[in-house]
Amino acid sequence: MTRGKQKIEAQKRNAEKNQKGKGSQLEARAVGLKVICPICKTQLANQKQLVDHYGSKHPKENPPAESS
């Protein structure tokens, strides 16, 4: 048990290091999601994802034109 103190110190350091990175990423996620599907209100990052979304989730509908 010669490394008992070192182990406890290492656990404390790791706990402090891991505690800093934790937090909500909801704000960062909301910033990245800019396009909303008008049919199901799913939030997507860009127009290409919206077109892909329409192809898989709404195959009978046409995706809206890009509004830039």
CNS distance restraints for C-alpha pairs under 8 A (distance, minus, plus):
assign (resid   3 and name CA) (resid   7 and name CA) 5.94 0.50 0.50
assign (resid   4 and name CA) (resid   8 and name CA) 6.32 0.50 0.50
assign (resid   5 and name CA) (resid   9 and name CA) 6.21 0.50 0.50
assign (resid   6 and name CA) (resid  10 and name CA) 6.03 0.50 0.50
assign (resid   7 and name CA) (resid  11 and name CA) 6.16 0.50 0.50
assign (resid   8 and name CA) (resid  12 and name CA) 6.28 0.50 0.50
assign (resid   9 and name CA) (resid  13 and name CA) 6.22 0.50 0.50
assign (resid  10 and name CA) (resid  14 and name CA) 6.10 0.50 0.50
assign (resid  11 and name CA) (resid  15 and name CA) 6.03 0.50 0.50
assign (resid  12 and name CA) (resid  16 and name CA) 6.27 0.50 0.50
assign (resid  13 and name CA) (resid  17 and name CA) 6.13 0.50 0.50
assign (resid  14 and name CA) (resid  18 and name CA) 5.99 0.50 0.50
assign (resid  15 and name CA) (resid  19 and name CA) 6.01 0.50 0.50
assign (resid  16 and name CA) (resid  20 and name CA) 6.63 0.50 0.50
assign (resid  17 and name CA) (resid  21 and name CA) 7.41 0.50 0.50
assign (resid  18 and name CA) (resid  22 and name CA) 6.94 0.50 0.50
assign (resid  25 and name CA) (resid  29 and name CA) 6.07 0.50 0.50
assign (resid  26 and name CA) (resid  30 and name CA) 6.04 0.50 0.50
assign (resid  27 and name CA) (resid  31 and name CA) 6.36 0.50 0.50
assign (resid  28 and name CA) (resid  32 and name CA) 6.62 0.50 0.50
assign (resid  29 and name CA) (resid  33 and name CA) 6.47 0.50 0.50
assign (resid  30 and name CA) (resid  34 and name CA) 7.76 0.50 0.50
assign (resid  32 and name CA) (resid  45 and name CA) 5.82 0.50 0.50
assign (resid  33 and name CA) (resid  43 and name CA) 5.75 0.50 0.50
assign (resid  33 and name CA) (resid  44 and name CA) 5.13 0.50 0.50
assign (resid  33 and name CA) (resid  45 and name CA) 4.32 0.50 0.50
assign (resid  33 and name CA) (resid  46 and name CA) 7.48 0.50 0.50
assign (resid  34 and name CA) (resid  43 and name CA) 6.90 0.50 0.50
assign (resid  34 and name CA) (resid  44 and name CA) 6.26 0.50 0.50
assign (resid  34 and name CA) (resid  45 and name CA) 5.38 0.50 0.50
assign (resid  34 and name CA) (resid  46 and name CA) 6.59 0.50 0.50
assign (resid  35 and name CA) (resid  43 and name CA) 5.77 0.50 0.50
assign (resid  35 and name CA) (resid  44 and name CA) 5.00 0.50 0.50
assign (resid  35 and name CA) (resid  45 and name CA) 5.87 0.50 0.50
assign (resid  35 and name CA) (resid  46 and name CA) 5.80 0.50 0.50
assign (resid  35 and name CA) (resid  47 and name CA) 6.81 0.50 0.50
assign (resid  35 and name CA) (resid  50 and name CA) 7.31 0.50 0.50
assign (resid  36 and name CA) (resid  41 and name CA) 5.57 0.50 0.50
assign (resid  36 and name CA) (resid  42 and name CA) 5.57 0.50 0.50
assign (resid  36 and name CA) (resid  43 and name CA) 4.49 0.50 0.50
assign (resid  36 and name CA) (resid  44 and name CA) 5.94 0.50 0.50
assign (resid  36 and name CA) (resid  50 and name CA) 7.88 0.50 0.50
assign (resid  37 and name CA) (resid  41 and name CA) 4.77 0.50 0.50
assign (resid  37 and name CA) (resid  42 and name CA) 5.25 0.50 0.50
assign (resid  37 and name CA) (resid  43 and name CA) 6.48 0.50 0.50
assign (resid  37 and name CA) (resid  44 and name CA) 7.53 0.50 0.50
assign (resid  37 and name CA) (resid  50 and name CA) 6.81 0.50 0.50
assign (resid  38 and name CA) (resid  42 and name CA) 7.98 0.50 0.50
assign (resid  44 and name CA) (resid  49 and name CA) 6.34 0.50 0.50
assign (resid  44 and name CA) (resid  50 and name CA) 6.43 0.50 0.50
assign (resid  45 and name CA) (resid  49 and name CA) 6.71 0.50 0.50
assign (resid  46 and name CA) (resid  50 and name CA) 6.54 0.50 0.50
assign (resid  47 and name CA) (resid  51 and name CA) 6.31 0.50 0.50
assign (resid  47 and name CA) (resid  66 and name CA) 6.72 0.50 0.50
assign (resid  48 and name CA) (resid  52 and name CA) 6.28 0.50 0.50
assign (resid  49 and name CA) (resid  53 and name CA) 5.90 0.50 0.50
assign (resid  50 and name CA) (resid  54 and name CA) 6.13 0.50 0.50
assign (resid  50 and name CA) (resid  63 and name CA) 7.31 0.50 0.50
assign (resid  51 and name CA) (resid  55 and name CA) 6.32 0.50 0.50
assign (resid  51 and name CA) (resid  63 and name CA) 5.86 0.50 0.50
assign (resid  52 and name CA) (resid  56 and name CA) 6.44 0.50 0.50
assign (resid  53 and name CA) (resid  57 and name CA) 5.71 0.50 0.50
assign (resid  53 and name CA) (resid  58 and name CA) 7.27 0.50 0.50
assign (resid  54 and name CA) (resid  58 and name CA) 4.66 0.50 0.50
assign (resid  54 and name CA) (resid  59 and name CA) 5.94 0.50 0.50
assign (resid  54 and name CA) (resid  61 and name CA) 7.06 0.50 0.50
assign (resid  54 and name CA) (resid  62 and name CA) 7.16 0.50 0.50
assign (resid  54 and name CA) (resid  63 and name CA) 6.04 0.50 0.50
assign (resid  55 and name CA) (resid  59 and name CA) 4.86 0.50 0.50
